[in-house]
Every structure is written in structure tokens, then in C-alpha cells.
Amino acid sequence: MAQDEAVIGRTGELLIGTRGSAGPGEILVRVRGGSETFLAWSPEPLPRGATVLVIESRGFREVDVIAWGDPLDTLGGLSAGVD
């Protein structure tokens, strides 16, 4: 089972929420000039619509994900370089 290196480090949206160790969800990821779906596994349950980061490829269109928040959101809407 070969890893899909192109998807690691990408963010995507959960189309179907994950159930932690009880089962996978489904993620939509922009990759290779288009969008593709993968089974998504996470350590804890994540809801449908959550933004996630792909941290590992299991091969066979399966990936491990974690919840992801854009680090720029912590700026509170301020633009860089604006006083």
C-alpha cells in the first residue's frame, strides 16, 4: 500500500464527520489540480463541515487528519503591517 505524498499537509473539509476510533469520515481535498475525496481517520470525533489537516496517508485513498484552524484567524481580522 503506497502512500499518497501529494495529499499530506493539505487541508480539506469533512463531508462526513469522523467517529474517532469507531470509524472514518470522508474529506474533500484540493489536490493535483482538482478535488478528490478520501476516507478520513482521526483520533477523536470531528463534525461534518470541520476543516482538517491531512497528517498521514494510509494508502488506498485513506488519510489520517486532525482538526485545523487557520493561524491567521488569531490575528482578529488585522492585516499584517497595518498599525
C-alpha positions in Angstrom: 0.0 0.0 0.0 1.8 3.1 -1.3 1.3 6.4 0.5 -0.1 9.4 -1.4 2.5 12.0 -0.6 0.6 14.7 -2.6 -2.2 14.9 0.0 0.0 15.1 3.1 -0.1 18.7 4.5 -3.2 19.7 2.7 -6.3 21.0 4.4 -9.8 19.9 3.5 -13.4 19.9 4.6 -15.1 16.9 6.2 -18.1 15.8 4.1 -18.9 13.2 6.6 -17.8 13.6 10.2 -15.3 11.2 11.7 -16.1 9.0 14.7 -12.7 8.7 16.2 -11.7 5.0 16.8 -15.3 4.0 15.9 -14.8 4.7 12.2 -13.8 7.1 9.4 -15.5 10.1 7.8 -14.9 11.5 4.4 -12.8 14.5 3.4 -12.7 16.6 0.2 -9.2 17.8 -0.6 -7.9 20.1 -3.3 -5.0 18.2 -4.9 -3.5 17.6 -8.3 -5.4 20.5 -9.9 -8.8 19.2 -8.8 -10.7 18.0 -5.8 -10.6 14.4 -4.5 -12.3 12.5 -1.7 -10.6 10.3 0.9 -11.7 8.2 3.9 -10.6 10.3 6.9 -9.5 8.9 10.2 -9.0 11.0 13.4 -8.1 10.3 17.0 -11.3 12.0 18.2 -14.7 12.5 16.6 -14.8 15.6 14.3 -18.1 17.1 12.9 -19.2 17.4 9.3 -18.0 20.7 7.9 -14.9 20.8 10.0 -11.7 22.0 8.4 -8.9 19.4 8.9 -5.2 18.9 8.1 -4.0 15.7 6.5 -1.1 14.4 8.6 -0.6 11.0 7.1 -1.6 8.8 4.1 -2.6 5.2 4.7 -2.7 4.5 1.0 -5.8 3.2 -0.8 -7.4 6.7 -0.6 -7.3 6.8 3.2 -5.8 9.5 5.3 -5.2 10.5 9.0 -6.5 14.0 9.9 -6.5 16.4 12.8 -8.7 19.5 13.4 -7.3 22.6 11.8 -7.7 26.3 12.4 -6.1 28.9 10.2 -3.3 30.5 12.3 -4.1 33.9 10.7 -7.6 33.8 12.3 -5.9 34.5 15.7 -4.9 38.0 14.4 -8.5 39.1 14.9 -9.0 40.4 11.4 -5.9 42.6 11.5 -3.9 42.7 8.3 -0.1 42.3 8.5 1.7 45.6 8.5 -1.3 47.7 9.5 -0.9 49.8 12.6 
